């Protein structure tokens, strides 16, 4: 019998936050898979560094939404990109 390779949680439903973005399990899975240091959203920044991070994220994602999504996805309030922008208060 061949063993199945386990798919990381950040690509499956269990690693995604229903309100947008990744949950803690998804972030941990992503960090293990890539060696990254993915942090949780910063909707209410407490430091200047968090405020700059939020501003950068919002600008980047709004650009992606404008250029890389279909008209249907842009208008859909339940699309992953719109949920993510709401989670970050963009």
HTML snippet that shows the backbone in 3Dmol.js (N, CA, C, O; Angstrom):
<script src="https://3Dmol.org/build/3Dmol-min.js"></script>
<div id="view" style="width:600px;height:400px;position:relative"></div>
<script>
const pdb = `
ATOM      1  N   UNK A   1       0.824  -1.178   0.000  1.00  0.00           N
ATOM      2  CA  UNK A   1       0.000   0.000   0.000  1.00  0.00           C
ATOM      3  C   UNK A   1       0.876   1.252   0.000  1.00  0.00           C
ATOM      4  O   UNK A   1       1.823   1.352   0.780  1.00  0.00           O
ATOM      5  N   UNK A   2       0.565   2.178  -0.852  1.00  0.00           N
ATOM      6  CA  UNK A   2       1.330   3.431  -0.919  1.00  0.00           C
ATOM      7  C   UNK A   2       0.828   4.394   0.154  1.00  0.00           C
ATOM      8  O   UNK A   2      -0.373   4.510   0.397  1.00  0.00           O
ATOM      9  N   UNK A   3       1.765   5.070   0.781  1.00  0.00           N
ATOM     10  CA  UNK A   3       1.378   6.046   1.798  1.00  0.00           C
ATOM     11  C   UNK A   3       1.019   7.359   1.131  1.00  0.00           C
ATOM     12  O   UNK A   3       1.633   7.761   0.143  1.00  0.00           O
ATOM     13  N   UNK A   4       0.028   8.010   1.678  1.00  0.00           N
ATOM     14  CA  UNK A   4      -0.390   9.310   1.154  1.00  0.00           C
ATOM     15  C   UNK A   4       0.441  10.398   1.808  1.00  0.00           C
ATOM     16  O   UNK A   4       0.766  10.327   2.993  1.00  0.00           O
ATOM     17  N   UNK A   5       0.772  11.386   1.031  1.00  0.00           N
ATOM     18  CA  UNK A   5       1.487  12.535   1.574  1.00  0.00           C
ATOM     19  C   UNK A   5       0.444  13.476   2.162  1.00  0.00           C
ATOM     20  O   UNK A   5      -0.547  13.806   1.510  1.00  0.00           O
ATOM     21  N   UNK A   6       0.674  13.905   3.397  1.00  0.00           N
ATOM     22  CA  UNK A   6      -0.296  14.776   4.055  1.00  0.00           C
ATOM     23  C   UNK A   6      -0.212  16.193   3.477  1.00  0.00           C
ATOM     24  O   UNK A   6       0.870  16.768   3.367  1.00  0.00           O
ATOM     25  N   UNK A   7      -1.342  16.727   3.119  1.00  0.00           N
ATOM     26  CA  UNK A   7      -1.433  18.075   2.564  1.00  0.00           C
ATOM     27  C   UNK A   7      -1.447  19.070   3.728  1.00  0.00           C
ATOM     28  O   UNK A   7      -2.174  18.861   4.698  1.00  0.00           O
ATOM     29  N   UNK A   8      -0.657  20.149   3.651  1.00  0.00           N
ATOM     30  CA  UNK A   8      -0.599  21.115   4.748  1.00  0.00           C
ATOM     31  C   UNK A   8      -1.971  21.736   5.053  1.00  0.00           C
ATOM     32  O   UNK A   8      -2.796  21.923   4.159  1.00  0.00           O
ATOM     33  N   UNK A   9      -2.192  22.048   6.332  1.00  0.00           N
ATOM     34  CA  UNK A   9      -3.487  22.584   6.771  1.00  0.00           C
ATOM     35  C   UNK A   9      -3.812  23.921   6.128  1.00  0.00           C
ATOM     36  O   UNK A   9      -4.986  24.232   5.924  1.00  0.00           O
ATOM     37  N   UNK A  10      -2.790  24.731   5.798  1.00  0.00           N
ATOM     38  CA  UNK A  10      -3.074  26.057   5.254  1.00  0.00           C
ATOM     39  C   UNK A  10      -3.696  26.006   3.871  1.00  0.00           C
ATOM     40  O   UNK A  10      -4.231  27.010   3.401  1.00  0.00           O
ATOM     41  N   UNK A  11      -3.635  24.841   3.200  1.00  0.00           N
ATOM     42  CA  UNK A  11      -4.269  24.697   1.894  1.00  0.00           C
ATOM     43  C   UNK A  11      -5.649  24.063   1.994  1.00  0.00           C
ATOM     44  O   UNK A  11      -6.401  24.039   1.020  1.00  0.00           O
ATOM     45  N   UNK A  12      -5.982  23.545   3.189  1.00  0.00           N
ATOM     46  CA  UNK A  12      -7.281  22.902   3.387  1.00  0.00           C
ATOM     47  C   UNK A  12      -8.200  23.798   4.203  1.00  0.00           C
ATOM     48  O   UNK A  12      -7.768  24.798   4.775  1.00  0.00           O
ATOM     49  N   UNK A  13      -9.456  23.430   4.247  1.00  0.00           N
ATOM     50  CA  UNK A  13     -10.469  24.193   4.963  1.00  0.00           C
ATOM     51  C   UNK A  13     -10.145  24.340   6.454  1.00  0.00           C
ATOM     52  O   UNK A  13     -10.405  25.390   7.041  1.00  0.00           O
ATOM     53  N   UNK A  14      -9.579  23.296   7.068  1.00  0.00           N
ATOM     54  CA  UNK A  14      -9.325  23.335   8.514  1.00  0.00           C
ATOM     55  C   UNK A  14      -8.276  24.379   8.906  1.00  0.00           C
ATOM     56  O   UNK A  14      -8.196  24.754  10.075  1.00  0.00           O
ATOM     57  N   UNK A  15      -7.471  24.853   7.951  1.00  0.00           N
ATOM     58  CA  UNK A  15      -6.458  25.858   8.244  1.00  0.00           C
ATOM     59  C   UNK A  15      -6.890  27.266   7.902  1.00  0.00           C
ATOM     60  O   UNK A  15      -6.144  28.218   8.127  1.00  0.00           O
ATOM     61  N   UNK A  16      -8.097  27.409   7.358  1.00  0.00           N
ATOM     62  CA  UNK A  16      -8.583  28.728   6.942  1.00  0.00           C
ATOM     63  C   UNK A  16      -9.610  29.258   7.927  1.00  0.00           C
ATOM     64  O   UNK A  16     -10.459  28.518   8.426  1.00  0.00           O
ATOM     65  N   UNK A  17      -9.517  30.534   8.190  1.00  0.00           N
ATOM     66  CA  UNK A  17     -10.460  31.195   9.073  1.00  0.00           C
ATOM     67  C   UNK A  17     -11.723  31.495   8.275  1.00  0.00           C
ATOM     68  O   UNK A  17     -11.621  32.034   7.173  1.00  0.00           O
ATOM     69  N   UNK A  18     -12.908  31.171   8.784  1.00  0.00           N
ATOM     70  CA  UNK A  18     -14.144  31.456   8.043  1.00  0.00           C
ATOM     71  C   UNK A  18     -14.359  32.947   7.792  1.00  0.00           C
ATOM     72  O   UNK A  18     -15.102  33.324   6.885  1.00  0.00           O
ATOM     73  N   UNK A  19     -13.710  33.797   8.591  1.00  0.00           N
ATOM     74  CA  UNK A  19     -13.857  35.243   8.412  1.00  0.00           C
ATOM     75  C   UNK A  19     -12.789  35.824   7.485  1.00  0.00           C
ATOM     76  O   UNK A  19     -12.768  37.033   7.254  1.00  0.00           O
ATOM     77  N   UNK A  20     -11.914  34.988   6.959  1.00  0.00           N
ATOM     78  CA  UNK A  20     -10.880  35.432   6.036  1.00  0.00           C
ATOM     79  C   UNK A  20      -9.488  35.194   6.574  1.00  0.00           C
ATOM     80  O   UNK A  20      -9.253  35.309   7.777  1.00  0.00           O
ATOM     81  N   UNK A  21      -8.562  34.860   5.687  1.00  0.00           N
ATOM     82  CA  UNK A  21      -7.190  34.598   6.093  1.00  0.00           C
ATOM     83  C   UNK A  21      -7.025  33.199   6.662  1.00  0.00           C
ATOM     84  O   UNK A  21      -7.857  32.320   6.438  1.00  0.00           O
ATOM     85  N   UNK A  22      -5.942  33.006   7.400  1.00  0.00           N
ATOM     86  CA  UNK A  22      -5.650  31.708   7.996  1.00  0.00           C
ATOM     87  C   UNK A  22      -5.865  31.766   9.497  1.00  0.00           C
ATOM     88  O   UNK A  22      -5.688  32.814  10.118  1.00  0.00           O
ATOM     89  N   UNK A  23      -6.246  30.641  10.073  1.00  0.00           N
ATOM     90  CA  UNK A  23      -6.344  30.569  11.530  1.00  0.00           C
ATOM     91  C   UNK A  23      -4.966  30.170  12.077  1.00  0.00           C
ATOM     92  O   UNK A  23      -4.015  30.018  11.310  1.00  0.00           O
ATOM     93  N   UNK A  24      -4.861  30.003  13.390  1.00  0.00           N
ATOM     94  CA  UNK A  24      -3.570  29.695  14.016  1.00  0.00           C
ATOM     95  C   UNK A  24      -2.985  28.390  13.478  1.00  0.00           C
ATOM     96  O   UNK A  24      -1.780  28.300  13.244  1.00  0.00           O
ATOM     97  N   UNK A  25      -3.829  27.384  13.282  1.00  0.00           N
ATOM     98  CA  UNK A  25      -3.358  26.098  12.765  1.00  0.00           C
ATOM     99  C   UNK A  25      -2.824  26.257  11.337  1.00  0.00           C
ATOM    100  O   UNK A  25      -1.805  25.665  10.981  1.00  0.00           O
ATOM    101  N   UNK A  26      -3.508  27.050  10.533  1.00  0.00           N
ATOM    102  CA  UNK A  26      -3.078  27.299   9.157  1.00  0.00           C
ATOM    103  C   UNK A  26      -1.761  28.063   9.097  1.00  0.00           C
ATOM    104  O   UNK A  26      -0.896  27.749   8.279  1.00  0.00           O
ATOM    105  N   UNK A  27      -1.603  29.078   9.972  1.00  0.00           N
ATOM    106  CA  UNK A  27      -0.350  29.842  10.013  1.00  0.00           C
ATOM    107  C   UNK A  27       0.816  28.959  10.448  1.00  0.00           C
ATOM    108  O   UNK A  27       1.908  29.045   9.887  1.00  0.00           O
ATOM    109  N   UNK A  28       0.581  28.108  11.455  1.00  0.00           N
ATOM    110  CA  UNK A  28       1.633  27.204  11.928  1.00  0.00           C
ATOM    111  C   UNK A  28       2.031  26.229  10.826  1.00  0.00           C
ATOM    112  O   UNK A  28       3.217  25.956  10.642  1.00  0.00           O
ATOM    113  N   UNK A  29       1.068  25.711  10.103  1.00  0.00           N
ATOM    114  CA  UNK A  29       1.320  24.782   9.011  1.00  0.00           C
ATOM    115  C   UNK A  29       2.112  25.469   7.897  1.00  0.00           C
ATOM    116  O   UNK A  29       3.045  24.883   7.348  1.00  0.00           O
ATOM    117  N   UNK A  30       1.750  26.694   7.568  1.00  0.00           N
ATOM    118  CA  UNK A  30       2.446  27.458   6.527  1.00  0.00           C
ATOM    119  C   UNK A  30       3.892  27.721   6.943  1.00  0.00           C
ATOM    120  O   UNK A  30       4.811  27.574   6.137  1.00  0.00           O
ATOM    121  N   UNK A  31       4.089  28.111   8.199  1.00  0.00           N
ATOM    122  CA  UNK A  31       5.430  28.401   8.689  1.00  0.00           C
ATOM    123  C   UNK A  31       6.318  27.150   8.674  1.00  0.00           C
ATOM    124  O   UNK A  31       7.503  27.236   8.350  1.00  0.00           O
ATOM    125  N   UNK A  32       5.750  25.992   9.022  1.00  0.00           N
ATOM    126  CA  UNK A  32       6.514  24.741   8.971  1.00  0.00           C
ATOM    127  C   UNK A  32       6.890  24.394   7.538  1.00  0.00           C
ATOM    128  O   UNK A  32       8.014  23.970   7.268  1.00  0.00           O
ATOM    129  N   UNK A  33       5.942  24.579   6.617  1.00  0.00           N
ATOM    130  CA  UNK A  33       6.173  24.189   5.227  1.00  0.00           C
ATOM    131  C   UNK A  33       7.161  25.112   4.512  1.00  0.00           C
ATOM    132  O   UNK A  33       7.896  24.658   3.635  1.00  0.00           O
ATOM    133  N   UNK A  34       7.191  26.387   4.868  1.00  0.00           N
ATOM    134  CA  UNK A  34       8.008  27.345   4.135  1.00  0.00           C
ATOM    135  C   UNK A  34       9.166  27.918   4.924  1.00  0.00           C
ATOM    136  O   UNK A  34      10.032  28.583   4.357  1.00  0.00           O
ATOM    137  N   UNK A  35       9.194  27.673   6.216  1.00  0.00           N
ATOM    138  CA  UNK A  35      10.238  28.273   7.047  1.00  0.00           C
ATOM    139  C   UNK A  35       9.986  29.752   7.287  1.00  0.00           C
ATOM    140  O   UNK A  35      10.891  30.482   7.690  1.00  0.00           O
ATOM    141  N   UNK A  36       8.762  30.193   7.041  1.00  0.00           N
ATOM    142  CA  UNK A  36       8.400  31.606   7.193  1.00  0.00           C
ATOM    143  C   UNK A  36       8.015  31.963   8.612  1.00  0.00           C
ATOM    144  O   UNK A  36       8.039  31.122   9.512  1.00  0.00           O
ATOM    145  N   UNK A  37       7.663  33.213   8.796  1.00  0.00           N
ATOM    146  CA  UNK A  37       7.238  33.711  10.109  1.00  0.00           C
ATOM    147  C   UNK A  37       5.940  34.492   9.934  1.00  0.00           C
ATOM    148  O   UNK A  37       5.863  35.676  10.263  1.00  0.00           O
ATOM    149  N   UNK A  38       4.933  33.819   9.417  1.00  0.00           N
ATOM    150  CA  UNK A  38       3.646  34.447   9.163  1.00  0.00           C
ATOM    151  C   UNK A  38       2.978  34.828  10.475  1.00  0.00           C
ATOM    152  O   UNK A  38       2.874  34.007  11.386  1.00  0.00           O
ATOM    153  N   UNK A  39       2.523  36.075  10.571  1.00  0.00           N
ATOM    154  CA  UNK A  39       1.902  36.585  11.787  1.00  0.00           C
ATOM    155  C   UNK A  39       0.392  36.711  11.582  1.00  0.00           C
ATOM    156  O   UNK A  39      -0.080  36.726  10.445  1.00  0.00           O
ATOM    157  N   UNK A  40      -0.367  36.800  12.681  1.00  0.00           N
ATOM    158  CA  UNK A  40      -1.809  36.995  12.546  1.00  0.00           C
ATOM    159  C   UNK A  40      -2.118  38.409  12.040  1.00  0.00           C
ATOM    160  O   UNK A  40      -1.251  39.281  12.092  1.00  0.00           O
ATOM    161  N   UNK A  41      -3.351  38.648  11.546  1.00  0.00           N
ATOM    162  CA  UNK A  41      -3.725  39.976  11.063  1.00  0.00           C
ATOM    163  C   UNK A  41      -3.571  41.043  12.148  1.00  0.00           C
ATOM    164  O   UNK A  41      -3.639  40.750  13.342  1.00  0.00           O
ATOM    165  N   UNK A  42      -3.364  42.275  11.712  1.00  0.00           N
ATOM    166  CA  UNK A  42      -3.220  43.410  12.639  1.00  0.00           C
ATOM    167  C   UNK A  42      -4.303  44.442  12.342  1.00  0.00           C
ATOM    168  O   UNK A  42      -3.992  45.531  11.859  1.00  0.00           O
ATOM    169  N   UNK A  43      -5.593  44.116  12.625  1.00  0.00           N
ATOM    170  CA  UNK A  43      -6.665  45.050  12.292  1.00  0.00           C
ATOM    171  C   UNK A  43      -6.626  46.323  13.138  1.00  0.00           C
ATOM    172  O   UNK A  43      -7.010  47.393  12.666  1.00  0.00           O
ATOM    173  N   UNK A  44      -6.164  46.211  14.380  1.00  0.00           N
ATOM    174  CA  UNK A  44      -6.033  47.375  15.262  1.00  0.00           C
ATOM    175  C   UNK A  44      -4.587  47.434  15.728  1.00  0.00           C
ATOM    176  O   UNK A  44      -4.246  46.897  16.782  1.00  0.00           O
ATOM    177  N   UNK A  45      -3.731  48.092  14.938  1.00  0.00           N
ATOM    178  CA  UNK A  45      -2.304  48.087  15.253  1.00  0.00           C
ATOM    179  C   UNK A  45      -2.001  48.728  16.605  1.00  0.00           C
ATOM    180  O   UNK A  45      -2.557  49.766  16.965  1.00  0.00           O
ATOM    181  N   UNK A  46      -1.094  48.070  17.345  1.00  0.00           N
ATOM    182  CA  UNK A  46      -0.704  48.577  18.657  1.00  0.00           C
ATOM    183  C   UNK A  46       0.609  49.334  18.579  1.00  0.00           C
ATOM    184  O   UNK A  46       0.899  50.160  19.445  1.00  0.00           O
ATOM    185  N   UNK A  47       1.409  49.064  17.551  1.00  0.00           N
ATOM    186  CA  UNK A  47       2.694  49.734  17.404  1.00  0.00           C
ATOM    187  C   UNK A  47       2.794  50.350  16.014  1.00  0.00           C
ATOM    188  O   UNK A  47       1.980  50.063  15.136  1.00  0.00           O
ATOM    189  N   UNK A  48       3.792  51.195  15.824  1.00  0.00           N
ATOM    190  CA  UNK A  48       4.010  51.790  14.502  1.00  0.00           C
ATOM    191  C   UNK A  48       4.356  50.719  13.479  1.00  0.00           C
ATOM    192  O   UNK A  48       3.982  50.812  12.310  1.00  0.00           O
ATOM    193  N   UNK A  49       5.075  49.703  13.935  1.00  0.00           N
ATOM    194  CA  UNK A  49       5.464  48.615  13.042  1.00  0.00           C
ATOM    195  C   UNK A  49       4.221  47.868  12.540  1.00  0.00           C
ATOM    196  O   UNK A  49       4.122  47.550  11.355  1.00  0.00           O
ATOM    197  N   UNK A  50       3.278  47.592  13.444  1.00  0.00           N
ATOM    198  CA  UNK A  50       2.029  46.925  13.049  1.00  0.00           C
ATOM    199  C   UNK A  50       1.209  47.812  12.122  1.00  0.00           C
ATOM    200  O   UNK A  50       0.590  47.316  11.180  1.00  0.00           O
ATOM    201  N   UNK A  51       1.198  49.111  12.376  1.00  0.00           N
ATOM    202  CA  UNK A  51       0.443  50.037  11.533  1.00  0.00           C
ATOM    203  C   UNK A  51       1.022  50.044  10.115  1.00  0.00           C
ATOM    204  O   UNK A  51       0.275  50.048   9.137  1.00  0.00           O
ATOM    205  N   UNK A  52       2.338  50.045  10.010  1.00  0.00           N
ATOM    206  CA  UNK A  52       2.986  50.023   8.697  1.00  0.00           C
ATOM    207  C   UNK A  52       2.704  48.705   7.986  1.00  0.00           C
ATOM    208  O   UNK A  52       2.485  48.681   6.775  1.00  0.00           O
ATOM    209  N   UNK A  53       2.709  47.614   8.741  1.00  0.00           N
ATOM    210  CA  UNK A  53       2.416  46.293   8.179  1.00  0.00           C
ATOM    211  C   UNK A  53       0.989  46.231   7.647  1.00  0.00           C
ATOM    212  O   UNK A  53       0.744  45.692   6.567  1.00  0.00           O
ATOM    213  N   UNK A  54       0.048  46.787   8.411  1.00  0.00           N
ATOM    214  CA  UNK A  54      -1.351  46.804   7.994  1.00  0.00           C
ATOM    215  C   UNK A  54      -1.525  47.654   6.736  1.00  0.00           C
ATOM    216  O   UNK A  54      -2.214  47.249   5.799  1.00  0.00           O
ATOM    217  N   UNK A  55      -0.904  48.826   6.718  1.00  0.00           N
ATOM    218  CA  UNK A  55      -1.004  49.726   5.571  1.00  0.00           C
ATOM    219  C   UNK A  55      -0.456  49.051   4.312  1.00  0.00           C
ATOM    220  O   UNK A  55      -1.055  49.141   3.241  1.00  0.00           O
ATOM    221  N   UNK A  56       0.680  48.380   4.450  1.00  0.00           N
ATOM    222  CA  UNK A  56       1.301  47.687   3.329  1.00  0.00           C
ATOM    223  C   UNK A  56       0.407  46.552   2.831  1.00  0.00           C
ATOM    224  O   UNK A  56       0.209  46.390   1.627  1.00  0.00           O
ATOM    225  N   UNK A  57      -0.132  45.764   3.773  1.00  0.00           N
ATOM    226  CA  UNK A  57      -1.001  44.649   3.401  1.00  0.00           C
ATOM    227  C   UNK A  57      -2.231  45.152   2.642  1.00  0.00           C
ATOM    228  O   UNK A  57      -2.592  44.602   1.601  1.00  0.00           O
ATOM    229  N   UNK A  58      -2.865  46.192   3.165  1.00  0.00           N
ATOM    230  CA  UNK A  58      -4.085  46.710   2.543  1.00  0.00           C
ATOM    231  C   UNK A  58      -3.808  47.222   1.128  1.00  0.00           C
ATOM    232  O   UNK A  58      -4.582  46.959   0.206  1.00  0.00           O
ATOM    233  N   UNK A  59      -2.713  47.945   0.961  1.00  0.00           N
ATOM    234  CA  UNK A  59      -2.373  48.461  -0.370  1.00  0.00           C
ATOM    235  C   UNK A  59      -2.110  47.319  -1.341  1.00  0.00           C
ATOM    236  O   UNK A  59      -2.571  47.350  -2.482  1.00  0.00           O
ATOM    237  N   UNK A  60      -1.368  46.307  -0.888  1.00  0.00           N
ATOM    238  CA  UNK A  60      -1.022  45.170  -1.741  1.00  0.00           C
ATOM    239  C   UNK A  60      -2.266  44.374  -2.128  1.00  0.00           C
ATOM    240  O   UNK A  60      -2.443  44.023  -3.295  1.00  0.00           O
ATOM    241  N   UNK A  61      -3.122  44.090  -1.158  1.00  0.00           N
ATOM    242  CA  UNK A  61      -4.310  43.275  -1.434  1.00  0.00           C
ATOM    243  C   UNK A  61      -5.344  44.018  -2.272  1.00  0.00           C
ATOM    244  O   UNK A  61      -6.012  43.411  -3.109  1.00  0.00           O
ATOM    245  N   UNK A  62      -5.483  45.316  -2.057  1.00  0.00           N
ATOM    246  CA  UNK A  62      -6.420  46.081  -2.893  1.00  0.00           C
ATOM    247  C   UNK A  62      -5.963  46.071  -4.341  1.00  0.00           C
ATOM    248  O   UNK A  62      -6.785  46.006  -5.256  1.00  0.00           O
ATOM    249  N   UNK A  63      -4.646  46.136  -4.554  1.00  0.00           N
ATOM    250  CA  UNK A  63      -4.104  46.047  -5.912  1.00  0.00           C
ATOM    251  C   UNK A  63      -4.368  44.693  -6.534  1.00  0.00           C
ATOM    252  O   UNK A  63      -4.707  44.603  -7.714  1.00  0.00           O
ATOM    253  N   UNK A  64      -4.214  43.628  -5.739  1.00  0.00           N
ATOM    254  CA  UNK A  64      -4.482  42.276  -6.232  1.00  0.00           C
ATOM    255  C   UNK A  64      -5.951  42.125  -6.576  1.00  0.00           C
ATOM    256  O   UNK A  64      -6.305  41.530  -7.594  1.00  0.00           O
ATOM    257  N   UNK A  65      -6.793  42.664  -5.727  1.00  0.00           N
ATOM    258  CA  UNK A  65      -8.237  42.560  -5.950  1.00  0.00           C
ATOM    259  C   UNK A  65      -8.604  43.240  -7.262  1.00  0.00           C
ATOM    260  O   UNK A  65      -9.416  42.731  -8.034  1.00  0.00           O
ATOM    261  N   UNK A  66      -7.997  44.392  -7.502  1.00  0.00           N
ATOM    262  CA  UNK A  66      -8.315  45.162  -8.701  1.00  0.00           C
ATOM    263  C   UNK A  66      -7.819  44.472  -9.974  1.00  0.00           C
ATOM    264  O   UNK A  66      -8.529  44.435 -10.979  1.00  0.00           O
ATOM    265  N   UNK A  67      -6.593  43.923  -9.928  1.00  0.00           N
ATOM    266  CA  UNK A  67      -5.979  43.381 -11.142  1.00  0.00           C
ATOM    267  C   UNK A  67      -6.169  41.884 -11.357  1.00  0.00           C
ATOM    268  O   UNK A  67      -6.272  41.435 -12.498  1.00  0.00           O
ATOM    269  N   UNK A  68      -6.218  41.110 -10.281  1.00  0.00           N
ATOM    270  CA  UNK A  68      -6.149  39.663 -10.435  1.00  0.00           C
ATOM    271  C   UNK A  68      -7.441  38.912 -10.161  1.00  0.00           C
ATOM    272  O   UNK A  68      -7.436  37.681 -10.149  1.00  0.00           O
ATOM    273  N   UNK A  69      -8.538  39.609  -9.943  1.00  0.00           N
ATOM    274  CA  UNK A  69      -9.789  38.904  -9.691  1.00  0.00           C
ATOM    275  C   UNK A  69     -10.823  39.270 -10.737  1.00  0.00           C
ATOM    276  O   UNK A  69     -10.742  40.314 -11.385  1.00  0.00           O
ATOM    277  N   UNK A  70     -11.789  38.391 -10.884  1.00  0.00           N
ATOM    278  CA  UNK A  70     -12.862  38.656 -11.843  1.00  0.00           C
ATOM    279  C   UNK A  70     -13.849  39.654 -11.236  1.00  0.00           C
ATOM    280  O   UNK A  70     -13.825  39.914 -10.033  1.00  0.00           O
ATOM    281  N   UNK A  71     -14.684  40.188 -12.053  1.00  0.00           N
ATOM    282  CA  UNK A  71     -15.707  41.140 -11.596  1.00  0.00           C
ATOM    283  C   UNK A  71     -16.631  40.480 -10.575  1.00  0.00           C
ATOM    284  O   UNK A  71     -17.049  41.106  -9.601  1.00  0.00           O
ATOM    285  N   UNK A  72     -16.943  39.206 -10.816  1.00  0.00           N
ATOM    286  CA  UNK A  72     -17.818  38.465  -9.905  1.00  0.00           C
ATOM    287  C   UNK A  72     -17.169  38.328  -8.524  1.00  0.00           C
ATOM    288  O   UNK A  72     -17.829  38.531  -7.504  1.00  0.00           O
ATOM    289  N   UNK A  73     -15.889  37.988  -8.492  1.00  0.00           N
ATOM    290  CA  UNK A  73     -15.172  37.820  -7.220  1.00  0.00           C
ATOM    291  C   UNK A  73     -15.048  39.152  -6.488  1.00  0.00           C
ATOM    292  O   UNK A  73     -15.203  39.209  -5.269  1.00  0.00           O
ATOM    293  N   UNK A  74     -14.771  40.216  -7.226  1.00  0.00           N
ATOM    294  CA  UNK A  74     -14.636  41.544  -6.600  1.00  0.00           C
ATOM    295  C   UNK A  74     -15.891  41.954  -5.860  1.00  0.00           C
ATOM    296  O   UNK A  74     -15.817  42.570  -4.797  1.00  0.00           O
ATOM    297  N   UNK A  75     -17.039  41.618  -6.413  1.00  0.00           N
ATOM    298  CA  UNK A  75     -18.311  42.051  -5.831  1.00  0.00           C
ATOM    299  C   UNK A  75     -18.866  41.074  -4.796  1.00  0.00           C
ATOM    300  O   UNK A  75     -19.764  41.423  -4.029  1.00  0.00           O
ATOM    301  N   UNK A  76     -18.332  39.853  -4.773  1.00  0.00           N
ATOM    302  CA  UNK A  76     -18.834  38.825  -3.859  1.00  0.00           C
ATOM    303  C   UNK A  76     -18.335  39.085  -2.438  1.00  0.00           C
ATOM    304  O   UNK A  76     -17.128  39.023  -2.204  1.00  0.00           O
ATOM    305  N   UNK A  77     -19.225  39.373  -1.477  1.00  0.00           N
ATOM    306  CA  UNK A  77     -18.778  39.653  -0.113  1.00  0.00           C
ATOM    307  C   UNK A  77     -18.172  38.431   0.581  1.00  0.00           C
ATOM    308  O   UNK A  77     -17.472  38.580   1.582  1.00  0.00           O
ATOM    309  N   UNK A  78     -18.431  37.223   0.064  1.00  0.00           N
ATOM    310  CA  UNK A  78     -17.912  36.014   0.686  1.00  0.00           C
ATOM    311  C   UNK A  78     -16.656  35.476   0.003  1.00  0.00           C
ATOM    312  O   UNK A  78     -16.213  34.371   0.317  1.00  0.00           O
ATOM    313  N   UNK A  79     -16.073  36.241  -0.930  1.00  0.00           N
ATOM    314  CA  UNK A  79     -14.832  35.785  -1.559  1.00  0.00           C
ATOM    315  C   UNK A  79     -13.702  35.881  -0.546  1.00  0.00           C
ATOM    316  O   UNK A  79     -13.746  36.721   0.353  1.00  0.00           O
ATOM    317  N   UNK A  80     -12.692  35.030  -0.682  1.00  0.00           N
ATOM    318  CA  UNK A  80     -11.584  34.987   0.277  1.00  0.00           C
ATOM    319  C   UNK A  80     -10.880  36.343   0.369  1.00  0.00           C
ATOM    320  O   UNK A  80     -10.494  36.766   1.458  1.00  0.00           O
ATOM    321  N   UNK A  81     -10.711  37.022  -0.763  1.00  0.00           N
ATOM    322  CA  UNK A  81      -9.993  38.297  -0.747  1.00  0.00           C
ATOM    323  C   UNK A  81     -10.794  39.368  -0.006  1.00  0.00           C
ATOM    324  O   UNK A  81     -10.214  40.158   0.739  1.00  0.00           O
ATOM    325  N   UNK A  82     -12.097  39.408  -0.193  1.00  0.00           N
ATOM    326  CA  UNK A  82     -12.926  40.396   0.516  1.00  0.00           C
ATOM    327  C   UNK A  82     -12.995  40.094   2.013  1.00  0.00           C
ATOM    328  O   UNK A  82     -12.995  41.014   2.832  1.00  0.00           O
ATOM    329  N   UNK A  83     -13.052  38.817   2.373  1.00  0.00           N
ATOM    330  CA  UNK A  83     -13.043  38.452   3.793  1.00  0.00           C
ATOM    331  C   UNK A  83     -11.734  38.872   4.439  1.00  0.00           C
ATOM    332  O   UNK A  83     -11.716  39.381   5.560  1.00  0.00           O
ATOM    333  N   UNK A  84     -10.641  38.654   3.723  1.00  0.00           N
ATOM    334  CA  UNK A  84      -9.326  39.015   4.241  1.00  0.00           C
ATOM    335  C   UNK A  84      -9.207  40.528   4.441  1.00  0.00           C
ATOM    336  O   UNK A  84      -8.699  40.980   5.467  1.00  0.00           O
ATOM    337  N   UNK A  85      -9.671  41.300   3.473  1.00  0.00           N
ATOM    338  CA  UNK A  85      -9.628  42.757   3.606  1.00  0.00           C
ATOM    339  C   UNK A  85     -10.465  43.235   4.789  1.00  0.00           C
ATOM    340  O   UNK A  85     -10.086  44.181   5.480  1.00  0.00           O
ATOM    341  N   UNK A  86     -11.605  42.578   5.023  1.00  0.00           N
ATOM    342  CA  UNK A  86     -12.420  42.932   6.184  1.00  0.00           C
ATOM    343  C   UNK A  86     -11.729  42.582   7.495  1.00  0.00           C
ATOM    344  O   UNK A  86     -11.804  43.339   8.462  1.00  0.00           O
ATOM    345  N   UNK A  87     -11.049  41.427   7.527  1.00  0.00           N
ATOM    346  CA  UNK A  87     -10.345  40.997   8.737  1.00  0.00           C
ATOM    347  C   UNK A  87      -9.248  41.976   9.121  1.00  0.00           C
ATOM    348  O   UNK A  87      -8.939  42.138  10.301  1.00  0.00           O
ATOM    349  N   UNK A  88      -8.661  42.628   8.127  1.00  0.00           N
ATOM    350  CA  UNK A  88      -7.591  43.599   8.380  1.00  0.00           C
ATOM    351  C   UNK A  88      -8.139  45.025   8.499  1.00  0.00           C
ATOM    352  O   UNK A  88      -7.356  45.957   8.681  1.00  0.00           O
ATOM    353  N   UNK A  89      -9.442  45.221   8.404  1.00  0.00           N
ATOM    354  CA  UNK A  89     -10.078  46.539   8.433  1.00  0.00           C
ATOM    355  C   UNK A  89      -9.534  47.461   7.336  1.00  0.00           C
ATOM    356  O   UNK A  89      -9.193  48.617   7.585  1.00  0.00           O
ATOM    357  N   UNK A  90      -9.464  46.919   6.122  1.00  0.00           N
ATOM    358  CA  UNK A  90      -8.978  47.713   4.984  1.00  0.00           C
ATOM    359  C   UNK A  90     -10.132  48.456   4.337  1.00  0.00           C
ATOM    360  O   UNK A  90      -9.931  49.180   3.362  1.00  0.00           O
TER     361      UNK A  90
END
`;
const viewer = $3Dmol.createViewer("view");
viewer.addModel(pdb, "pdb");
viewer.setStyle({}, {cartoon: {color: "spectrum"}});
viewer.zoomTo();
viewer.render();
</script>
